[in-house]
Structures are given as C-alpha cells and as structure tokens.
Amino acid sequence: MGLFSKIRDRILGRKPEAPSTPAASNKPAPVIFDGGVDDPKVAPPALRPAPATPAPAPEPVDVEAVLGDMARAKGGESNWRSSIVDLLKLLDLDSSLDARRELATELGVNAGAHGSAEQNIALHKAVMRKLAENGGKVPDDLKD
C-alpha cells in the first residue's frame, strides 16, 4: 500500500454517519388472484424478482470539512491547507523526506529538488487533485 493510499483511506474513509432510516421491506407485494389455478386465461403471473436497481453513487467526501474537523480535534494548529508536511502529520503519517520522496514518485511529481518548497507545494496540490479523482470534494484553490 502506497503512501497516497494511506492518505486517501484516512480522509475518504471517514464518511459522516448517515441518519438511520427504517429499512425497506424486501418482501414482494402480495399477488391478488381471482381465478382458478388451472384456468390459463386467469392464471396468476409468474412471480419474478423485481429488477435490480443500481446502487446510488456515493456522495463525495468533503475533504476540507474532514481535515478541518481533524485539525480542530488536535488543537487547531495545522497548516494542512498548503503544507504537505502538516497534512501528513495531521493524518498521523510519516512526513520525512524519504516518505515525501516516495509520495512524489508514486504521484509522478517532478518539481524541484526532493524536500524543496517547490516540490512540497507540487506534492500537496497533486495529493488534493488525486483525492478529487477518488471521490473527494476538494475546493479548487487546494487543487490548483
């Protein structure tokens, strides 16, 4: 599992609890039949299962809200919006130069020297873009 996968799982795996609703009954509707079973003109229709309905697409996870909640829970002192190091620390992940080098390779980021401000900014934006591609709702200013 690459470092981005850990980032994705920590952010996108934290979906808010949906309010519980009563489960819909899976029982078929009762068939009303007035004729005789042997009469082909009025025999009941064959019981068929209802056609499968596609599962609704999952709602995108609000990345900014999830990270903001995590920062507040940890005391609010985090520059995760612009710092890849702070983002990784907020997620309790390795933020070392080697970890960021691995992340740069994984995401194909080739900006600046390893550990440079230029690379760190490019890494942060690449992570945000990749989160958006994987079902996250990310504000444009964090991706560009």
Backbone as JSON Lines, residues from 0, in Angstrom:
{"i":0,"aa":"M","n":[0.86,-1.17,0.0],"ca":[0.0,0.0,0.0],"c":[0.9,1.23,0.0]}
{"i":1,"aa":"G","n":[0.7,2.08,-1.0],"ca":[1.49,3.3,-1.11],"c":[1.03,4.36,-0.13]}
{"i":2,"aa":"L","n":[1.84,5.39,-0.02],"ca":[1.52,6.47,0.91],"c":[0.23,7.18,0.52]}
{"i":3,"aa":"F","n":[0.0,7.38,-0.79],"ca":[-1.25,8.03,-1.18],"c":[-2.46,7.2,-0.74]}
{"i":4,"aa":"S","n":[-2.37,5.89,-0.84],"ca":[-3.49,5.03,-0.42],"c":[-3.8,5.24,1.06]}
{"i":5,"aa":"K","n":[-2.77,5.42,1.86],"ca":[-2.99,5.68,3.3],"c":[-3.65,7.03,3.5]}
{"i":6,"aa":"I","n":[-3.2,8.03,2.73],"ca":[-3.81,9.36,2.81],"c":[-5.29,9.27,2.43]}
{"i":7,"aa":"R","n":[-5.55,8.64,1.29],"ca":[-6.93,8.5,0.79],"c":[-7.81,7.8,1.81]}
{"i":8,"aa":"D","n":[-7.32,6.69,2.36],"ca":[-8.13,5.93,3.31],"c":[-8.42,6.71,4.58]}
{"i":9,"aa":"R","n":[-7.45,7.49,5.04],"ca":[-7.66,8.26,6.27],"c":[-8.65,9.4,6.07]}
{"i":10,"aa":"I","n":[-8.69,9.95,4.86],"ca":[-9.59,11.08,4.6],"c":[-10.92,10.61,4.05]}
{"i":11,"aa":"L","n":[-10.89,9.85,2.98],"ca":[-12.14,9.46,2.33],"c":[-12.86,8.33,3.05]}
{"i":12,"aa":"G","n":[-12.14,7.61,3.89],"ca":[-12.77,6.54,4.66],"c":[-13.55,7.05,5.85]}
{"i":13,"aa":"R","n":[-13.45,8.33,6.14],"ca":[-14.12,8.94,7.3],"c":[-15.39,9.64,6.86]}
{"i":14,"aa":"K","n":[-16.35,8.87,6.39],"ca":[-17.62,9.47,5.96],"c":[-18.49,9.69,7.18]}
{"i":15,"aa":"P","n":[-19.22,10.8,7.2],"ca":[-20.12,11.03,8.33],"c":[-21.22,9.98,8.35]}
{"i":16,"aa":"E","n":[-21.65,9.67,9.54],"ca":[-22.71,8.68,9.72],"c":[-24.0,9.19,9.11]}
{"i":17,"aa":"A","n":[-24.6,8.37,8.29],"ca":[-25.9,8.73,7.72],"c":[-26.97,8.48,8.77]}
{"i":18,"aa":"P","n":[-27.97,9.34,8.85],"ca":[-29.04,9.09,9.82],"c":[-29.74,7.79,9.47]}
{"i":19,"aa":"S","n":[-30.05,7.04,10.51],"ca":[-30.68,5.75,10.25],"c":[-32.12,5.95,9.82]}
{"i":20,"aa":"T","n":[-32.51,5.17,8.82],"ca":[-33.88,5.2,8.34],"c":[-34.41,3.78,8.42]}
{"i":21,"aa":"P","n":[-35.7,3.64,8.57],"ca":[-36.23,2.28,8.63],"c":[-35.92,1.55,7.33]}
{"i":22,"aa":"A","n":[-35.51,0.32,7.46],"ca":[-35.18,-0.48,6.28],"c":[-36.44,-0.8,5.49]}
{"i":23,"aa":"A","n":[-36.33,-0.67,4.2],"ca":[-37.47,-1.01,3.35],"c":[-37.66,-2.51,3.33]}
{"i":24,"aa":"S","n":[-38.87,-2.93,3.25],"ca":[-39.18,-4.35,3.24],"c":[-38.76,-4.96,1.91]}
{"i":25,"aa":"N","n":[-38.1,-6.09,1.96],"ca":[-37.69,-6.79,0.74],"c":[-38.73,-7.8,0.29]}
{"i":26,"aa":"K","n":[-39.89,-7.83,0.96],"ca":[-40.93,-8.77,0.6],"c":[-41.66,-8.29,-0.64]}
{"i":27,"aa":"P","n":[-41.96,-9.19,-1.57],"ca":[-42.72,-8.77,-2.75],"c":[-44.15,-8.41,-2.37]}
{"i":28,"aa":"A","n":[-44.74,-7.55,-3.18],"ca":[-46.14,-7.17,-2.94],"c":[-47.02,-8.4,-3.12]}
{"i":29,"aa":"P","n":[-48.07,-8.54,-2.33],"ca":[-48.94,-9.71,-2.47],"c":[-49.63,-9.72,-3.84]}
{"i":30,"aa":"V","n":[-49.78,-10.91,-4.4],"ca":[-50.45,-11.06,-5.69],"c":[-51.92,-11.32,-5.41]}
{"i":31,"aa":"I","n":[-52.78,-10.53,-6.04],"ca":[-54.23,-10.73,-5.88],"c":[-54.68,-11.53,-7.09]}
{"i":32,"aa":"F","n":[-55.4,-12.63,-6.82],"ca":[-55.81,-13.54,-7.89],"c":[-57.23,-13.96,-7.67]}
{"i":33,"aa":"D","n":[-58.04,-13.79,-8.74],"ca":[-59.46,-14.11,-8.62],"c":[-59.87,-15.39,-9.33]}
{"i":34,"aa":"G","n":[-59.02,-15.97,-10.15],"ca":[-59.43,-17.1,-10.96],"c":[-58.9,-18.42,-10.42]}
{"i":35,"aa":"G","n":[-59.18,-19.47,-11.16],"ca":[-58.7,-20.78,-10.78],"c":[-57.28,-20.99,-11.3]}
{"i":36,"aa":"V","n":[-56.51,-21.76,-10.58],"ca":[-55.12,-22.01,-10.93],"c":[-55.02,-22.74,-12.28]}
{"i":37,"aa":"D","n":[-56.01,-23.56,-12.61],"ca":[-55.95,-24.32,-13.86],"c":[-56.5,-23.57,-15.06]}
{"i":38,"aa":"D","n":[-57.08,-22.43,-14.87],"ca":[-57.65,-21.66,-15.98],"c":[-56.56,-20.79,-16.58]}
{"i":39,"aa":"P","n":[-56.09,-21.08,-17.84],"ca":[-54.98,-20.33,-18.42],"c":[-55.33,-18.87,-18.7]}
{"i":40,"aa":"K","n":[-56.6,-18.55,-18.8],"ca":[-56.98,-17.17,-19.09],"c":[-56.83,-16.28,-17.86]}
{"i":41,"aa":"V","n":[-56.89,-16.86,-16.69],"ca":[-56.84,-16.06,-15.47],"c":[-55.79,-16.56,-14.49]}
{"i":42,"aa":"A","n":[-54.86,-17.38,-14.97],"ca":[-53.82,-17.89,-14.08],"c":[-52.94,-16.74,-13.6]}
{"i":43,"aa":"P","n":[-52.39,-16.82,-12.38],"ca":[-51.56,-15.72,-11.85],"c":[-50.27,-15.58,-12.66]}
{"i":44,"aa":"P","n":[-49.76,-14.39,-12.76],"ca":[-48.5,-14.2,-13.47],"c":[-47.37,-14.89,-12.71]}
{"i":45,"aa":"A","n":[-46.36,-15.3,-13.46],"ca":[-45.2,-15.93,-12.8],"c":[-44.57,-14.9,-11.88]}
{"i":46,"aa":"L","n":[-44.21,-15.37,-10.71],"ca":[-43.56,-14.46,-9.76],"c":[-42.12,-14.29,-10.17]}
{"i":47,"aa":"R","n":[-41.76,-13.08,-10.44],"ca":[-40.4,-12.75,-10.84],"c":[-39.84,-11.77,-9.83]}
{"i":48,"aa":"P","n":[-38.55,-11.88,-9.59],"ca":[-37.97,-10.86,-8.69],"c":[-38.0,-9.5,-9.39]}
{"i":49,"aa":"A","n":[-38.14,-8.48,-8.6],"ca":[-38.14,-7.12,-9.15],"c":[-36.78,-6.85,-9.79]}
{"i":50,"aa":"P","n":[-36.76,-6.09,-10.86],"ca":[-35.47,-5.78,-11.48],"c":[-34.56,-5.06,-10.5]}
{"i":51,"aa":"A","n":[-33.29,-5.4,-10.57],"ca":[-32.32,-4.79,-9.65],"c":[-32.16,-3.32,-10.0]}
{"i":52,"aa":"T","n":[-32.16,-2.5,-8.97],"ca":[-31.9,-1.08,-9.19],"c":[-30.44,-0.82,-8.86]}
{"i":53,"aa":"P","n":[-29.77,-0.03,-9.68],"ca":[-28.36,0.23,-9.41],"c":[-28.2,0.97,-8.09]}
{"i":54,"aa":"A","n":[-27.11,0.67,-7.39],"ca":[-26.84,1.34,-6.13],"c":[-26.56,2.82,-6.41]}
{"i":55,"aa":"P","n":[-27.07,3.69,-5.57],"ca":[-26.81,5.11,-5.8],"c":[-25.31,5.4,-5.67]}
{"i":56,"aa":"A","n":[-24.83,6.33,-6.46],"ca":[-23.42,6.7,-6.38],"c":[-23.16,7.31,-5.01]}
{"i":57,"aa":"P","n":[-22.03,6.96,-4.4],"ca":[-21.74,7.52,-3.08],"c":[-21.54,9.03,-3.16]}
{"i":58,"aa":"E","n":[-21.97,9.7,-2.13],"ca":[-21.78,11.15,-2.07],"c":[-20.29,11.44,-1.92]}
{"i":59,"aa":"P","n":[-19.8,12.47,-2.59],"ca":[-18.38,12.81,-2.43],"c":[-18.09,13.23,-0.99]}
{"i":60,"aa":"V","n":[-16.91,12.89,-0.52],"ca":[-16.5,13.24,0.83],"c":[-15.92,14.65,0.79]}
{"i":61,"aa":"D","n":[-16.39,15.51,1.67],"ca":[-15.9,16.89,1.75],"c":[-14.54,16.87,2.45]}
{"i":62,"aa":"V","n":[-13.48,16.88,1.65],"ca":[-12.11,16.76,2.15],"c":[-11.78,17.91,3.11]}
{"i":63,"aa":"E","n":[-12.17,19.12,2.74],"ca":[-11.89,20.28,3.58],"c":[-12.55,20.15,4.95]}
{"i":64,"aa":"A","n":[-13.79,19.68,4.98],"ca":[-14.5,19.51,6.26],"c":[-13.86,18.43,7.11]}
{"i":65,"aa":"V","n":[-13.49,17.31,6.48],"ca":[-12.88,16.21,7.23],"c":[-11.56,16.66,7.86]}
{"i":66,"aa":"L","n":[-10.72,17.3,7.04],"ca":[-9.42,17.75,7.55],"c":[-9.57,18.87,8.58]}
{"i":67,"aa":"G","n":[-10.53,19.76,8.36],"ca":[-10.79,20.81,9.34],"c":[-11.22,20.24,10.68]}
{"i":68,"aa":"D","n":[-12.09,19.23,10.65],"ca":[-12.53,18.57,11.88],"c":[-11.36,17.88,12.58]}
{"i":69,"aa":"M","n":[-10.51,17.23,11.79],"ca":[-9.35,16.56,12.38],"c":[-8.4,17.58,13.02]}
{"i":70,"aa":"A","n":[-8.19,18.71,12.36],"ca":[-7.3,19.74,12.9],"c":[-7.87,20.31,14.2]}
{"i":71,"aa":"R","n":[-9.19,20.58,14.22],"ca":[-9.81,21.1,15.45],"c":[-9.71,20.08,16.58]}
{"i":72,"aa":"A","n":[-9.87,18.81,16.26],"ca":[-9.79,17.77,17.28],"c":[-8.37,17.67,17.87]}
{"i":73,"aa":"K","n":[-7.39,18.07,17.06],"ca":[-6.0,18.01,17.52],"c":[-5.49,19.36,18.01]}
{"i":74,"aa":"G","n":[-6.36,20.32,18.2],"ca":[-5.95,21.6,18.74],"c":[-5.95,22.74,17.75]}
{"i":75,"aa":"G","n":[-6.25,22.47,16.49],"ca":[-6.39,23.53,15.5],"c":[-5.11,24.11,14.95]}
{"i":76,"aa":"E","n":[-3.95,23.77,15.47],"ca":[-2.69,24.33,15.0],"c":[-2.13,23.49,13.86]}
{"i":77,"aa":"S","n":[-2.59,23.75,12.63],"ca":[-2.1,22.99,11.48],"c":[-2.23,23.84,10.22]}
{"i":78,"aa":"N","n":[-1.22,23.77,9.38],"ca":[-1.25,24.47,8.1],"c":[-1.46,23.45,6.98]}
{"i":79,"aa":"W","n":[-2.38,22.51,7.18],"ca":[-2.61,21.42,6.23],"c":[-3.06,21.91,4.86]}
{"i":80,"aa":"R","n":[-3.62,23.14,4.78],"ca":[-4.14,23.66,3.51],"c":[-3.03,23.91,2.49]}
{"i":81,"aa":"S","n":[-1.81,24.14,2.95],"ca":[-0.73,24.43,2.0],"c":[0.53,23.62,2.23]}
{"i":82,"aa":"S","n":[0.63,22.95,3.36],"ca":[1.85,22.22,3.69],"c":[1.63,20.71,3.64]}
{"i":83,"aa":"I","n":[2.38,20.05,2.77],"ca":[2.29,18.59,2.69],"c":[2.78,17.96,4.0]}
{"i":84,"aa":"V","n":[3.78,18.58,4.63],"ca":[4.29,18.05,5.9],"c":[3.19,18.12,6.96]}
{"i":85,"aa":"D","n":[2.53,19.27,7.08],"ca":[1.45,19.39,8.07],"c":[0.29,18.47,7.75]}
{"i":86,"aa":"L","n":[-0.02,18.29,6.47],"ca":[-1.09,17.38,6.07],"c":[-0.77,15.96,6.52]}
{"i":87,"aa":"L","n":[0.45,15.52,6.25],"ca":[0.85,14.16,6.65],"c":[0.85,14.0,8.16]}
{"i":88,"aa":"K","n":[1.33,15.01,8.87],"ca":[1.33,14.95,10.35],"c":[-0.09,14.91,10.89]}
{"i":89,"aa":"L","n":[-0.98,15.7,10.29],"ca":[-2.38,15.71,10.72],"c":[-2.99,14.32,10.59]}
{"i":90,"aa":"L","n":[-2.58,13.6,9.54],"ca":[-3.1,12.25,9.29],"c":[-2.32,11.17,10.03]}
{"i":91,"aa":"D","n":[-1.38,11.6,10.88],"ca":[-0.52,10.66,11.64],"c":[0.25,9.74,10.7]}
{"i":92,"aa":"L","n":[0.77,10.32,9.61],"ca":[1.58,9.58,8.65],"c":[3.0,10.13,8.65]}
{"i":93,"aa":"D","n":[3.93,9.34,8.16],"ca":[5.33,9.72,8.08],"c":[5.48,10.92,7.14]}
{"i":94,"aa":"S","n":[6.08,12.0,7.65],"ca":[6.27,13.2,6.84],"c":[7.75,13.43,6.51]}
{"i":95,"aa":"S","n":[8.56,12.42,6.71],"ca":[10.0,12.56,6.48],"c":[10.3,12.8,5.01]}
{"i":96,"aa":"L","n":[11.52,13.22,4.73],"ca":[11.95,13.45,3.35],"c":[11.81,12.18,2.53]}
{"i":97,"aa":"D","n":[12.18,11.04,3.11],"ca":[12.05,9.76,2.38],"c":[10.59,9.46,2.04]}
{"i":98,"aa":"A","n":[9.67,9.72,2.97],"ca":[8.25,9.48,2.72],"c":[7.74,10.4,1.62]}
{"i":99,"aa":"R","n":[8.16,11.65,1.65],"ca":[7.73,12.6,0.62],"c":[8.36,12.25,-0.74]}
{"i":100,"aa":"R","n":[9.57,11.73,-0.71],"ca":[10.2,11.28,-1.96],"c":[9.4,10.12,-2.55]}
{"i":101,"aa":"E","n":[9.0,9.2,-1.69],"ca":[8.18,8.06,-2.12],"c":[6.84,8.54,-2.7]}
{"i":102,"aa":"L","n":[6.22,9.51,-2.04],"ca":[4.95,10.05,-2.49],"c":[5.12,10.75,-3.84]}
{"i":103,"aa":"A","n":[6.21,11.48,-4.0],"ca":[6.48,12.17,-5.27],"c":[6.62,11.16,-6.4]}
{"i":104,"aa":"T","n":[7.3,10.06,-6.14],"ca":[7.46,9.02,-7.15],"c":[6.11,8.39,-7.47]}
{"i":105,"aa":"E","n":[5.35,8.09,-6.43],"ca":[4.03,7.46,-6.6],"c":[3.09,8.33,-7.44]}
{"i":106,"aa":"L","n":[3.13,9.65,-7.22],"ca":[2.21,10.55,-7.9],"c":[2.82,11.18,-9.16]}
{"i":107,"aa":"G","n":[4.06,10.84,-9.44],"ca":[4.7,11.38,-10.64],"c":[5.0,12.86,-10.55]}
{"i":108,"aa":"V","n":[5.33,13.35,-9.36],"ca":[5.65,14.76,-9.17],"c":[7.16,14.94,-9.33]}
{"i":109,"aa":"N","n":[7.55,15.78,-10.3],"ca":[8.97,16.01,-10.58],"c":[9.33,17.48,-10.48]}
{"i":110,"aa":"A","n":[8.76,18.17,-9.54],"ca":[9.0,19.6,-9.39],"c":[10.09,19.84,-8.34]}
{"i":111,"aa":"G","n":[11.14,20.53,-8.72],"ca":[12.18,20.9,-7.77],"c":[12.92,19.72,-7.19]}
{"i":112,"aa":"A","n":[13.89,20.05,-6.35],"ca":[14.67,19.02,-5.67],"c":[13.84,18.4,-4.55]}
{"i":113,"aa":"H","n":[14.17,17.15,-4.2],"ca":[13.44,16.5,-3.1],"c":[13.56,17.33,-1.83]}
{"i":114,"aa":"G","n":[12.42,17.6,-1.24],"ca":[12.38,18.36,0.0],"c":[12.3,19.86,-0.2]}
{"i":115,"aa":"S","n":[12.4,20.32,-1.44],"ca":[12.34,21.76,-1.68],"c":[10.91,22.26,-1.51]}
{"i":116,"aa":"A","n":[10.8,23.56,-1.3],"ca":[9.47,24.17,-1.18],"c":[8.67,23.93,-2.46]}
{"i":117,"aa":"E","n":[9.34,24.03,-3.6],"ca":[8.66,23.82,-4.88],"c":[8.06,22.41,-4.97]}
{"i":118,"aa":"Q","n":[8.83,21.42,-4.56],"ca":[8.31,20.05,-4.6],"c":[7.2,19.85,-3.58]}
{"i":119,"aa":"N","n":[7.36,20.4,-2.4],"ca":[6.34,20.22,-1.36],"c":[5.01,20.84,-1.77]}
{"i":120,"aa":"I","n":[5.05,22.0,-2.42],"ca":[3.82,22.63,-2.9],"c":[3.19,21.78,-3.99]}
{"i":121,"aa":"A","n":[4.02,21.3,-4.92],"ca":[3.51,20.46,-6.01],"c":[2.94,19.15,-5.47]}
{"i":122,"aa":"L","n":[3.57,18.58,-4.45],"ca":[3.07,17.35,-3.83],"c":[1.7,17.58,-3.2]}
{"i":123,"aa":"H","n":[1.56,18.68,-2.48],"ca":[0.29,18.98,-1.81],"c":[-0.83,19.1,-2.85]}
{"i":124,"aa":"K","n":[-0.57,19.83,-3.92],"ca":[-1.59,20.01,-4.96],"c":[-1.89,18.68,-5.67]}
{"i":125,"aa":"A","n":[-0.87,17.86,-5.88],"ca":[-1.08,16.55,-6.52],"c":[-1.94,15.65,-5.63]}
{"i":126,"aa":"V","n":[-1.7,15.68,-4.33],"ca":[-2.5,14.88,-3.4],"c":[-3.96,15.34,-3.44]}
{"i":127,"aa":"M","n":[-4.18,16.64,-3.43],"ca":[-5.55,17.16,-3.45],"c":[-6.26,16.8,-4.76]}
{"i":128,"aa":"R","n":[-5.54,16.92,-5.89],"ca":[-6.14,16.53,-7.18],"c":[-6.5,15.05,-7.18]}
{"i":129,"aa":"K","n":[-5.6,14.23,-6.66],"ca":[-5.82,12.78,-6.64],"c":[-6.98,12.43,-5.71]}
{"i":130,"aa":"L","n":[-7.12,13.14,-4.6],"ca":[-8.27,12.91,-3.71],"c":[-9.56,13.23,-4.44]}
{"i":131,"aa":"A","n":[-9.55,14.32,-5.23],"ca":[-10.75,14.69,-6.01],"c":[-11.07,13.61,-7.03]}
{"i":132,"aa":"E","n":[-10.06,13.0,-7.63],"ca":[-10.28,11.93,-8.6],"c":[-10.82,10.66,-7.95]}
{"i":133,"aa":"N","n":[-10.62,10.53,-6.65],"ca":[-11.02,9.33,-5.93],"c":[-12.26,9.52,-5.07]}
{"i":134,"aa":"G","n":[-13.07,10.52,-5.39],"ca":[-14.34,10.68,-4.67],"c":[-14.34,11.75,-3.61]}
{"i":135,"aa":"G","n":[-13.31,12.57,-3.57],"ca":[-13.29,13.65,-2.6],"c":[-13.78,14.95,-3.21]}
{"i":136,"aa":"K","n":[-14.45,15.74,-2.41],"ca":[-14.86,17.08,-2.85],"c":[-13.8,18.04,-2.31]}
{"i":137,"aa":"V","n":[-12.97,18.55,-3.24],"ca":[-11.84,19.38,-2.87],"c":[-12.03,20.77,-3.5]}
{"i":138,"aa":"P","n":[-11.92,21.83,-2.7],"ca":[-12.03,23.18,-3.28],"c":[-10.96,23.4,-4.34]}
{"i":139,"aa":"D","n":[-11.31,24.15,-5.38],"ca":[-10.38,24.4,-6.49],"c":[-9.08,25.03,-6.04]}
{"i":140,"aa":"D","n":[-9.12,25.91,-5.04],"ca":[-7.9,26.58,-4.62],"c":[-6.9,25.62,-3.96]}
{"i":141,"aa":"L","n":[-7.34,24.46,-3.55],"ca":[-6.43,23.46,-2.98],"c":[-5.84,22.54,-4.05]}
{"i":142,"aa":"K","n":[-6.47,22.5,-5.22],"ca":[-6.01,21.62,-6.3],"c":[-5.09,22.34,-7.28]}
{"i":143,"aa":"D","n":[-5.24,23.65,-7.42],"ca":[-4.51,24.39,-8.46],"c":[-3.45,25.29,-7.88]}
